[in-house]
Amino acid sequence: MDFFFYPDSVAVFGSFKKGAIAYEILRNIVEGGFEGKIIPVNPKGGVLKIEGRKFEILRKLDEPVDVAIIAIPAKFVPALIDEIGPLIKGAVVISAGFSEVGNRELERELVEKARKHGVRVIGPNCAGIFGVHGRFFGSFEVRVKSGGLALISQSGAFGGAALAMGNEEGIGFSAFVSYGNAADLTESDFLEYFADEENTKAIALYIEGVKDGRRFLKALRYASVKKPVIILKAGKSASGAKAAASHTGSLAGSYEIYRAAFKQAGAIEVEEMEELFDAAKAFEMYPKAGRRVAVITNSGGPGVLATDKLERLGLEMARLGDETVEELRSFLPPQCSVKNPIDLIADADYERYKKTIEVICRDENVDSLLVICVPPIFLPGEEIARAVIDAKCDKPLIVNFMAGELVRDGVKLLEGSGIKNFPTPERAAKALKWLSSRGAYC
């Protein structure tokens, strides 16, 4: 499916009045820096200017392209697919008005026409796709920075919100696909594709329901062996399942069956959007982690919160070796606690943090570290951020810098070095839980 996410050419069908969906998608493609050929198509023809570029709107597509993005009334879509089928490899059908509103015959006709010409279809009733590393933003959703997360979403609106949240959280994306009614290509196809796609390091999946459970489980197993797969399942309750059925025309089914399938396949299920991005941030940094955790903090309270959460999640507080304890005592003030969690007290500076991280990291009883910083007003958060960045440590290290404005510059410094911040001890602990779950599975 590379032609969807790394196309050389694209045709967009629909209205090109400002504010129309086809216009907004075309604008997104242009502004996103797509370097391939772009062809707007509308029976009325005309000329269009976007970002200083001039486009002739063709009345009919008259040359081959990789992808057609279609945003026209649903009743005209099958005939258009039949007309342009010999010229395209794939179609992204944005148009709604198919099985999600009970119009299954029209959707069946759409698929029939596509298969007649060997065309693969994403949608209908979807929000489009991004191939971020190909600078292809074939959707009306907000553009994102390049990275390693592929987001697969059954819901276009959820996908759009998730992309916007991802930007705020500093997530980098490899791709985004909103697949809507999944008339042809389904979540299973995308799982298998992104499992082998070289720019994708982790896969996030929002689903309401699947049409072929066995195929889904097979694809999920395949993908989970190769990469972390993070799943947010909607439609868990009876009322939610009914809402899901009316949204995309698929059956949500028993949540217990889904939960068992996720566990059996080695996927990581999260409960809410915030957790999805925390898991994505963790896997962007590390592929997995062990269960024995050491907590380093300059504040006792957050250290206790982290300890409580880690143990509730089934992780272990690492028992530090005698040599580690003695080495810590040799340079830490006597007021500091050298037991796990290690409390460096409020005035902990660059040297105290850096040396402690390096000593703890060398302990063979420690699999991963959780470093907490709640900077007092007299100590810049950037100083502790530099200590984390400069410390020589080859084990997973999760960071929790707390207190909003006091840590803002430090967090920016960390993110510039590829270290993601988790704003509460509990969220940082959960990140380690997901990494350890992946470690146990692998």
C-alpha positions as CSV (number, residue, x, y, z in Angstrom):
1,M,0.0,0.0,0.0
2,D,2.9,2.4,-0.4
3,F,1.1,4.2,-3.2
4,F,-1.4,5.5,-0.5
5,F,1.2,6.8,1.9
6,Y,4.1,7.6,-0.6
7,P,2.3,8.6,-3.8
8,D,3.9,10.3,-6.8
9,S,0.6,11.8,-7.9
10,V,-2.9,12.5,-6.6
11,A,-6.2,13.6,-8.0
12,V,-8.8,15.3,-5.8
13,F,-12.5,15.2,-6.7
14,G,-15.1,17.6,-5.3
15,S,-16.0,21.2,-4.9
16,F,-13.1,23.7,-4.7
17,K,-14.9,26.6,-3.2
18,K,-13.2,27.8,-0.1
19,G,-14.4,25.9,2.9
20,A,-15.5,22.8,0.9
21,I,-13.9,19.5,2.0
22,A,-12.1,18.9,-1.4
23,Y,-10.7,22.5,-1.3
24,E,-9.4,22.0,2.3
25,I,-7.8,18.7,1.4
26,L,-6.2,20.2,-1.6
27,R,-4.9,23.1,0.4
28,N,-3.5,20.7,3.0
29,I,-1.7,18.7,0.4
30,V,-0.1,21.9,-1.1
31,E,0.8,23.6,2.2
32,G,2.2,20.3,3.5
33,G,4.9,20.4,0.8
34,F,3.8,17.4,-1.4
35,E,6.3,17.2,-4.2
36,G,4.3,15.0,-6.6
37,K,1.7,15.9,-9.2
38,I,-1.6,17.3,-7.9
39,I,-4.7,17.3,-10.1
40,P,-8.0,18.9,-9.0
41,V,-11.1,17.5,-10.8
42,N,-14.6,19.0,-11.1
43,P,-17.0,18.8,-14.0
44,K,-17.3,22.6,-14.0
45,G,-13.6,23.1,-14.6
46,G,-11.9,26.4,-13.8
47,V,-8.7,27.8,-12.3
48,L,-7.6,27.6,-8.6
49,K,-4.9,29.4,-6.7
50,I,-3.5,28.1,-3.5
51,E,-0.3,29.3,-1.7
52,G,0.8,31.2,-4.8
53,R,0.3,28.1,-7.0
54,K,-2.1,28.0,-9.9
55,F,-4.0,24.9,-10.8
56,E,-6.2,24.1,-13.7
57,I,-9.3,22.2,-12.5
58,L,-9.9,19.3,-15.0
59,R,-13.4,18.4,-16.0
60,K,-12.4,14.7,-16.2
61,L,-9.3,12.8,-15.1
62,D,-7.4,12.0,-18.2
63,E,-4.1,10.6,-17.0
64,P,-3.0,7.9,-14.5
65,V,-2.4,8.8,-10.8
66,D,-1.6,6.8,-7.8
67,V,-4.4,8.0,-5.5
68,A,-7.8,9.6,-6.0
69,I,-9.3,11.4,-3.0
70,I,-13.1,11.6,-3.5
71,A,-15.4,14.1,-1.7
72,I,-18.5,14.2,-3.8
73,P,-22.1,13.2,-3.0
74,A,-22.3,9.5,-2.1
75,K,-24.8,8.5,-4.9
76,F,-22.2,9.5,-7.6
77,V,-19.2,7.7,-6.1
78,P,-19.7,4.2,-7.7
79,A,-20.0,5.6,-11.2
80,L,-16.9,7.8,-10.7
81,I,-14.9,4.8,-9.5
82,D,-16.0,2.9,-12.6
83,E,-15.0,5.8,-14.8
84,I,-11.5,6.4,-13.3
85,G,-10.8,2.9,-12.3
86,P,-8.3,2.2,-15.1
87,L,-6.3,5.3,-14.2
88,I,-5.9,4.9,-10.4
89,K,-4.4,2.4,-7.9
90,G,-6.3,3.5,-4.8
91,A,-9.2,5.7,-3.8
92,V,-9.8,7.5,-0.5
93,V,-13.5,8.0,-0.3
94,I,-14.3,10.9,2.1
95,S,-18.0,10.9,1.2
96,A,-20.5,9.8,3.8
97,G,-24.0,8.3,3.2
98,F,-23.2,4.6,2.8
99,S,-23.7,1.7,5.3
100,E,-23.4,4.0,8.3
101,V,-26.9,5.3,7.4
102,G,-28.2,2.0,6.2
103,N,-27.3,2.5,2.5
104,R,-25.5,-0.9,2.2
105,E,-26.4,-1.5,-1.4
106,L,-24.6,1.7,-2.5
107,E,-21.5,0.7,-0.5
108,R,-21.6,-2.8,-2.1
109,E,-21.8,-1.2,-5.5
110,L,-18.8,1.0,-4.7
111,V,-16.7,-2.0,-3.7
112,E,-17.9,-4.0,-6.8
113,K,-16.8,-1.2,-9.2
114,A,-13.4,-0.9,-7.4
115,R,-12.7,-4.6,-7.5
116,K,-13.7,-4.7,-11.2
117,H,-10.7,-2.4,-11.9
118,G,-8.3,-3.7,-9.2
119,V,-8.6,-0.5,-7.2
120,R,-8.2,-0.5,-3.4
121,V,-10.5,1.7,-1.3
122,I,-10.1,3.5,2.0
123,G,-13.4,4.5,3.5
124,P,-16.1,5.5,2.6
125,N,-17.1,7.9,5.4
126,C,-13.6,8.7,6.4
127,A,-11.3,11.7,7.1
128,G,-8.5,10.8,4.7
129,I,-4.8,9.8,5.1
130,F,-1.4,11.2,5.9
131,G,1.9,9.8,4.7
132,V,4.0,12.1,6.8
133,H,7.5,11.0,5.7
134,G,6.2,11.4,2.1
135,R,5.0,14.9,2.9
136,F,1.5,13.8,1.8
137,F,-1.3,15.2,3.8
138,G,-4.4,13.9,2.0
139,S,-6.9,14.8,4.7
140,F,-8.6,17.9,6.1
141,E,-7.1,17.2,9.6
142,V,-4.3,19.2,11.2
143,R,-0.8,18.5,9.9
144,V,1.7,16.8,12.2
145,K,5.5,16.5,12.5
146,S,7.3,13.4,11.2
147,G,8.1,10.7,13.6
148,G,7.5,7.0,14.3
149,L,3.8,6.6,15.3
150,A,1.2,5.3,12.8
151,L,-2.3,6.2,13.9
152,I,-5.1,4.0,12.5
153,S,-8.6,5.4,13.4
154,Q,-12.0,4.0,12.6
155,S,-13.4,7.5,13.5
156,G,-12.3,10.5,11.5
157,A,-13.2,13.0,14.3
158,F,-11.3,11.0,16.8
159,G,-8.3,10.8,14.5
160,G,-8.4,14.6,14.0
161,A,-8.5,15.2,17.8
162,A,-5.8,12.7,18.4
163,L,-3.5,14.4,15.8
164,A,-4.1,17.8,17.4
165,M,-3.4,16.3,20.9
166,G,-0.3,14.6,19.5
167,N,1.1,17.9,18.3
168,E,0.6,19.3,21.9
169,E,2.3,16.2,23.4
170,G,5.2,16.4,21.0
171,I,4.4,13.1,19.2
172,G,6.0,12.5,15.8
173,F,3.9,10.6,13.3
174,S,4.8,8.3,10.4
175,A,1.2,8.1,9.1
176,F,-2.5,8.6,9.8
177,V,-5.4,6.7,8.2
178,S,-9.0,7.2,8.9
179,Y,-10.8,4.2,7.4
180,G,-14.4,4.8,8.2
181,N,-16.8,2.1,7.1
182,A,-13.9,-0.2,6.0
183,A,-15.8,-1.3,2.9
184,D,-12.6,-2.7,1.3
185,L,-9.4,-2.1,3.3
186,T,-9.8,-2.7,7.0
187,E,-7.8,-2.2,10.2
188,S,-6.3,-5.6,9.6
189,D,-4.8,-4.5,6.3
190,F,-3.3,-1.4,7.9
191,L,-1.9,-3.3,10.9
192,E,-0.1,-5.7,8.5
193,Y,1.2,-2.8,6.4
194,F,2.6,-0.7,9.2
195,A,4.1,-3.7,10.9
196,D,6.5,-3.8,7.9
197,E,6.7,-0.1,7.1
198,E,10.2,1.1,7.9
199,N,9.4,4.6,9.2
200,T,6.8,3.3,11.7
201,K,8.2,2.4,15.2
202,A,4.8,1.9,17.0
203,I,1.2,1.6,15.9
204,A,-1.8,3.2,17.6
205,L,-5.3,1.9,16.8
206,Y,-8.7,3.3,17.7
207,I,-11.5,0.8,16.9
208,E,-15.2,0.6,17.6
209,G,-15.7,-2.8,16.0
210,V,-14.3,-5.2,13.4
211,K,-16.1,-7.2,10.7
212,D,-13.8,-10.2,10.6
213,G,-12.6,-11.2,14.0
214,R,-10.3,-14.0,12.9
215,R,-8.6,-11.9,10.3
216,F,-8.2,-9.1,12.9
217,L,-6.6,-11.4,15.5
218,K,-4.2,-12.8,12.9
219,A,-3.1,-9.3,11.8
220,L,-2.8,-8.1,15.4
221,R,-0.5,-11.0,16.3
222,Y,1.6,-10.3,13.2
223,A,2.0,-6.6,14.0
224,S,2.5,-7.1,17.7
225,V,5.4,-9.4,17.2
226,K,7.2,-6.8,15.2
227,K,6.2,-3.5,16.9
228,P,4.2,-2.2,19.9
229,V,0.5,-1.9,19.1
230,I,-1.4,0.4,21.3
231,I,-5.2,0.0,21.2
232,L,-8.0,2.3,22.4
233,K,-11.3,0.4,22.1
234,A,-14.6,2.2,22.1
235,G,-18.1,0.7,22.4
236,K,-17.3,-1.3,25.5
237,S,-20.7,-0.8,27.1
238,A,-24.0,-2.0,25.7
239,S,-25.0,1.6,24.9
240,G,-21.6,2.3,23.5
241,A,-21.8,-0.7,21.2
242,K,-25.1,0.5,19.8
243,A,-23.6,3.9,19.2
244,A,-20.6,2.3,17.4
245,A,-22.9,0.3,15.1
246,S,-24.7,3.5,14.0
247,H,-21.4,5.4,13.6
248,T,-19.6,3.1,11.1
249,G,-22.0,0.3,10.4
250,S,-19.8,-2.3,12.1
251,L,-20.7,-4.5,15.1
252,A,-18.8,-3.7,18.3
253,G,-19.5,-7.2,19.9
254,S,-18.6,-8.3,23.4
255,Y,-15.8,-6.2,24.9
256,E,-14.6,-9.2,26.9
257,I,-13.9,-11.0,23.6
258,Y,-11.9,-8.0,22.4
259,R,-10.0,-7.7,25.6
260,A,-9.0,-11.4,25.5
261,A,-7.9,-11.0,21.9
262,F,-5.8,-8.0,22.7
263,K,-4.0,-9.8,25.5
264,Q,-3.6,-13.0,23.5
265,A,-2.0,-11.1,20.6
266,G,0.4,-9.1,22.9
267,A,-1.2,-5.7,22.1
268,I,-1.3,-2.9,24.7
269,E,-4.8,-1.7,25.6
270,V,-5.2,1.8,27.1
271,E,-8.3,3.3,28.6
272,E,-8.3,6.9,27.3
273,M,-6.6,9.3,24.8
274,E,-4.1,10.6,27.3
275,E,-2.8,7.1,27.9
276,L,-2.6,6.4,24.2
277,F,-0.1,9.3,23.8
278,D,1.8,8.5,27.0
279,A,2.3,4.9,25.7
280,A,3.3,6.3,22.3
281,K,5.8,8.7,23.9
282,A,7.3,5.8,25.9
283,F,7.7,3.6,22.8
284,E,9.1,6.4,20.8
285,M,12.0,6.4,23.2
286,Y,12.4,2.7,24.1
287,P,11.2,-0.7,22.6
288,K,10.7,-2.3,26.1
289,A,11.8,-2.4,29.7
290,G,12.2,-4.7,32.7
291,R,10.0,-4.7,35.8
292,R,12.6,-3.6,38.4
293,V,12.4,0.2,38.8
294,A,14.5,2.7,40.7
295,V,12.9,6.1,41.5
296,I,15.1,9.2,41.8
297,T,13.4,12.3,43.1
298,N,14.1,15.7,44.8
299,S,10.7,15.6,46.6
300,G,9.4,12.9,48.9
301,G,5.7,13.2,48.1
302,P,5.9,12.6,44.3
303,G,8.4,9.8,45.0
304,V,5.9,8.1,47.3
305,L,3.1,8.6,44.7
306,A,5.3,7.0,42.0
307,T,6.2,4.1,44.3
308,D,2.5,3.5,45.1
309,K,1.5,3.5,41.4
310,L,4.4,1.3,40.3
311,E,3.5,-1.4,42.9
312,R,-0.2,-1.2,42.0
313,L,0.7,-1.7,38.4
314,G,2.6,-4.9,39.3
315,L,6.1,-3.5,38.9
316,E,8.9,-3.9,41.5
317,M,10.8,-1.3,43.4
318,A,14.4,-2.4,42.7
319,R,16.5,-3.5,45.7
320,L,19.7,-1.6,45.3
321,G,23.0,-3.5,45.7
322,D,25.2,-2.8,48.7
323,E,27.9,-1.3,46.5
324,T,25.4,1.1,45.0
325,V,24.2,2.2,48.5
326,E,27.7,2.8,49.7
327,E,28.6,4.8,46.6
328,L,25.5,7.0,47.0
329,R,26.4,7.7,50.6
330,S,29.9,8.8,49.6
331,F,28.7,11.9,47.8
332,L,25.1,12.6,48.8
333,P,24.3,14.8,51.8
334,P,23.4,12.9,55.0
335,Q,19.8,14.1,54.8
336,C,19.2,12.2,51.5
337,S,17.6,8.8,51.4
338,V,19.7,6.2,49.7
339,K,16.9,3.6,49.7
340,N,14.6,3.2,46.7
341,P,13.0,5.8,46.1
342,I,16.2,7.8,46.3
343,D,15.4,11.3,47.7
344,L,18.0,13.9,46.7
345,I,16.1,16.6,48.6
346,A,15.0,20.0,47.3
347,D,18.3,21.6,46.7
348,A,19.6,18.8,44.4
349,D,21.6,20.3,41.6
350,Y,23.1,19.2,38.3
351,E,26.0,17.2,39.8
352,R,23.8,15.5,42.4
353,Y,21.2,14.3,39.8
354,K,23.8,13.4,37.1
355,K,26.0,11.3,39.4
356,T,23.0,9.6,41.1
357,I,21.5,8.6,37.7
358,E,24.9,7.2,36.6
359,V,25.4,5.2,39.8
360,I,21.9,3.8,39.8
361,C,22.1,2.9,36.2
362,R,25.2,0.7,36.8
363,D,23.3,-1.4,39.4
364,E,22.5,-4.8,37.9
365,N,19.4,-5.0,40.1
366,V,17.8,-2.0,38.3
367,D,16.1,-2.5,34.9
368,S,14.8,1.1,34.5
369,L,14.8,4.5,36.1
370,L,12.0,7.0,36.9
371,V,13.5,10.5,37.5
372,I,11.3,13.1,39.2
373,C,12.1,16.8,39.4
374,V,10.0,19.4,41.3
375,P,12.3,22.4,41.1
376,P,12.3,25.0,43.8
377,I,12.1,28.6,42.6
378,F,15.8,29.1,43.2
379,L,16.9,26.2,41.0
380,P,16.2,26.4,37.2
381,G,14.5,23.2,35.8
382,E,16.9,23.5,32.8
383,E,19.8,22.6,35.1
384,I,18.3,19.3,36.1
385,A,17.2,18.7,32.5
386,R,20.8,19.0,31.4
387,A,21.8,16.5,34.1
388,V,19.4,14.0,32.7
389,I,20.6,14.6,29.2
390,D,24.3,14.4,30.1
391,A,24.1,11.4,32.4
392,K,25.6,8.2,30.9
393,C,22.9,5.6,31.2
394,D,22.0,2.8,28.8
395,K,18.8,1.7,30.5
396,P,15.2,3.0,29.9
397,L,14.8,6.3,31.8
398,I,11.4,7.9,32.2
399,V,11.2,11.5,33.3
400,N,8.6,13.4,35.4
401,F,9.2,17.1,35.6
402,M,6.4,18.7,37.6
403,A,5.0,22.2,38.3
404,G,4.0,23.8,35.0
405,E,5.8,27.1,34.4
406,L,8.7,26.2,36.6
407,V,9.7,23.2,34.4
408,R,8.6,24.5,30.9
409,D,12.1,25.4,29.7
410,G,13.5,22.2,31.1
411,V,10.9,20.1,29.4
412,K,11.7,21.9,26.1
413,L,15.4,21.1,26.6
414,L,14.6,17.4,27.3
415,E,12.3,17.1,24.2
416,G,15.0,18.7,22.1
417,S,17.2,15.7,23.0
418,G,14.4,13.2,22.4
419,I,13.4,12.7,26.0
420,K,9.7,12.9,26.5
421,N,8.2,14.3,29.8
422,F,5.4,12.7,31.7
423,P,3.7,15.5,33.8
424,T,2.7,13.4,36.8
425,P,4.3,10.5,38.7
426,E,1.4,8.3,38.0
427,R,1.6,8.8,34.2
428,A,5.3,8.2,34.3
429,A,4.7,5.0,36.2
430,K,2.2,3.8,33.6
431,A,4.7,4.5,30.9
432,L,7.1,2.0,32.6
433,K,4.3,-0.5,32.9
434,W,3.6,-0.4,29.2
435,L,7.3,-0.8,28.4
436,S,7.6,-3.7,30.8
437,S,4.5,-5.3,29.3
438,R,6.2,-5.2,25.9
439,G,9.4,-6.6,27.5
440,A,7.5,-9.6,29.0
441,Y,5.8,-10.2,25.6
442,C,9.0,-10.1,23.6
